[in-house]
Amino acid sequence: MNYPFWDIPHIGSGWVIGMIAIFHVMISQFAVGGGLYLPMAERKALRMKDPAVANAWQSQLVSHSKFFLVLTGVFGTVSGVGIWFAIGLTHPEATSTLIHNFVFGWAMEWVFFMIELTTIAVYYYTWNRVDPKLHLTVGWVYSIASIATLVIINGILTFMLTPGDTWIGVAGTGHEAGKFWNAFFNPTYWPSLFLRTGVCTSLAGIWALITSSRIDGDKQPALKSGMVQWSVKWLVPSFVATPFLLMWYLFMVPGTQRALLTLGIDTIAGGTFSTVTRIALIIIVTSATIVGVAYYLAYRNPVDFNLAHALSILLLALIVTGAGEYAREMLRKPFVIGRWMYSNGTRVPYVPRFNAQGYLARSMWTWDGDATAQPSSYSRGEAIFRGECGSCHTMDGYRSMRTLMAARDYAGIRNFIQMLHEDKPDSPYHRFMPPMVGTRQDMDDLANYLNAHVNTPASGPQKPLLAKK
Ligand code: HEC
């Protein structure tokens, strides 16, 4: 274990990333879709024959672009930096791998971010101040830059799920960067790009419904109907294409991972849903509800469409986005980088070394770097728990050890750890948990630590959190 552990009690550090990421994805994918929506709507307005209608559309677009500027420029950027902050603390090992492999990719990404932020500000502040054609061009430049950010980040995100055989072949040799394009255009690159593009355009429609819902339907019924109905149409392409794209995507995911999904589907009659299956059902049901609400409340009755309706669609979209990102995370279990690095930062080929030398052998920072420290079994167990289990489990909250281990006494806990350590291919845990690495002593220490928490009165053990010298 090379880095200290970032301990977030109850929810776990993974959920810190999760919450920031879901919020960020809702906004950043809107930034891409909305980047297309604005110039397309502006072009539509410019071509309108009736100047009164065209002006009404335009003034509505001015206020929509202000909303867009604030939401993407402030909340999108801040949450993006937040993700870096959270992944750097939670998955330092994986973050370092991503930076080293994709230095040039990140550099390109940030160039496009700069273009995005600059052009959207210029776009908003030059409404009616420059020639309409020039203004529209600025909108298109924004649009192209934001699509470029998606095209780049998609390569890095899909790499984490399916790095591909070529990259895996050189992983750990120091020549990874030479396989940049193989890693980038990995097996799930294209289906994921199309899927996300679909999500982007529907988010453009959904967020546009928020601003259009606030147009006064009594005073400007024509404008409101036009805007609301046009925005609903942005939802259509992705809802038609998504089922097919999703199948393509899942087809490209390694079979072992996909098994997590089909396991639940095959056993539906028996009621044994796997988490991924349950999530997939949530996505399908919620998406269908969005279609219903958008059609009946917005498309059929645009004049009466109000902010509460629009917010309910947004909330449903938030659920779909959250569920989708969660399912993607679950599909990747037990890896943070497919077949190469487990979620707890252990590299697959390092397992034998940990088993021979001990998990904490090179953790220089533990016990203040004091090599002569004689930590107790409890303290060593705690450090091992944090390093090996803490990226997916907490003691008392999310995937709680106290709950999951509740039925086991010390011998039961020790046996369980032994089973995780052996990690036989037919072990039920092999699919979603990494092997427990380390020596016999490490396993005893971890068992001691867990036992002290699981089999004690509710007040918990009165031990120091991290024993010093
Ligand atoms: C990659 C993430 C991950 C890591 C790392 C991980 N687990 Fe798990 N673990 C899971 C998941 C997912 C489940 C299933 C949870 C559920 O059913 O709610 C699980 C379930 C469990 C269960 C319940 C199993 C049962 O059938 O009773 C125990 C006990 C457990 N883990 C212990 C550990 C220990 C100890 C470690 C560290 C050595 C560890 N886990 C590391 C993901 C992980």
Boltz pocket constraint, residues with backbone or C-beta under 6 A from the ligand:
constraints:
  - pocket:
      binder: B
      contacts: [[A, 333], [A, 334], [A, 335], [A, 343], [A, 344], [A, 384], [A, 385], [A, 388], [A, 389], [A, 390], [A, 391], [A, 392], [A, 393], [A, 399], [A, 404], [A, 405], [A, 416], [A, 417], [A, 420], [A, 432], [A, 433], [A, 434], [A, 435], [A, 436]]
      max_distance: 6.0
